[in-house]
């Protein structure tokens, strides 16, 4: 077990306030098996059945129907929404992704190279977990079989730092740096969002993340009243994404932190908690309160650190060090302007870090010293950082993580390379947030968070270097299917059982209400 795993969910009765949130996930996961660390396919499976002969388009056999009943993925793009054929099935039922062109397991023990690549392979999922990866796996009786010929499989993306509510102000303050954006967009907007509209903005952004391939995310959320927190968590839960709710509160309201964890987070199978703070000399008393609560709850402390050079005066590293938080239970966001001594200390104390290259460019914040951190083995994941990422495109995030370092160093061989950003987007992110025992790779026994990519598109084809193409040519539209805990959230390029038009319409109405109470020029 990763020593940073969050505490298991409570089995105590769920308060009435949390029942609506819990309902969104509990039914799909009641039969989920606990993960066990297995690095080889299970040898004894039921009698194999031969897969059907595929055409160029995918054949989905028995997803929510009898195993012999085909469903053509290509045809599904024009099928009516709400088609019961793609509504999923019992959690305990096995699903086989058959004959993928390439599976990047992120486990070198399962395949070739550092990414554990396996060509022409199947993936077996059951009970929400990965059971086996290999060629010509036996198919359990009654299993759903999805023809993945010509497709690429990899673990879902892990977004280690975001602020989903900021979908409320997409494109805002485009000419402002961090401080201007905080003053003119972030703070005025956040304070005016009512609970019901908070749900609408978060749901929009969470579903956008899922459709882009994010299966796990960490959402750093500023101080909210309980009713808004309830709606925020509800939106996350209903999206189906695996999430960590990093919650900030002022000292007077710090008692809400354990209450939110107990009542809203712990009952949800896919949810976990962190305590959020903003390390600074002027806030050191509050930082200590947050750290004490994080230790009491057994969760990580999550802090913004040196996003801008001007924050050097806040001495965030000194504050975190003095209060004893500078270690493996600390996730630092941005960490751009570290000194040589601080880089060495981060590595020596196994502090974790979130790299947000697109947001850092947008806000003129600087470039993280990623090569220096990488050389020292620091656990770094990638983060979208909410509204200033401007999209949920994890492929763009990976490209920019490579491109920034090359532009700075004028060296194409500098860290990170393609395999490094793919790992940071998956297993590296899971390591950074203490969840590598459950997600981040397709190791049998881990949870079945899986992406299916279609490379047969104008932006991706023709085949030359498939692994390089994932990073440099991939876009969210190449994400054909997304599974979280074995449950399909996206199939045939569309979110499952989601009325996307309604989600957008409700977010637009909420944004109109915000504009009506904001500045005359509509920037807010």
Secondary structure, DSSP 4 states (H G I P E B T S, - for coil): --TTPPPPPP-SPPPHHHHHHHHHHHHHHTTPPPP----S--S--SPP-PPPPP-SS-EEE-TTS-TT-EEEHHHHTTSPTT-GGGS---TTS-EEEEEEEEEE-S-TTTSBTTTTEEEEEEEEEETTEEEEEETTPPPPTT-EEEE-TTEEEEEPEEEEEE-GGGGGGTTTTTT--HHHHIIIIIHHHHTT--HHHHHHHHHHHHHHHHHTTEEEEEEEE----HHHHHHHHHHHHHHT-EEEEEE---GGGTHHHHHHIIIIITT-TTEEEEEEEE--GGGHHHHHHHHHHHHHHT--EEEEE-SSGGGGGG-HHHHHHHTT--STTEEEEE--S--HHHHHHHHHTT-EEEE-HHHHHHTT-----HHHHHHTT--EEE---GGGG-S--HHHHHHHHHHHHHHHH--TTSSP-HHHHHHHHTHHHHHHTT-TTTSSS--TTSB--EEEEE--STTTPSPS-HHHHHHHT--GGGEEEEEETTEEEEETTEETT--HHHHHHHHHHHHHHHHHTS-TTS--
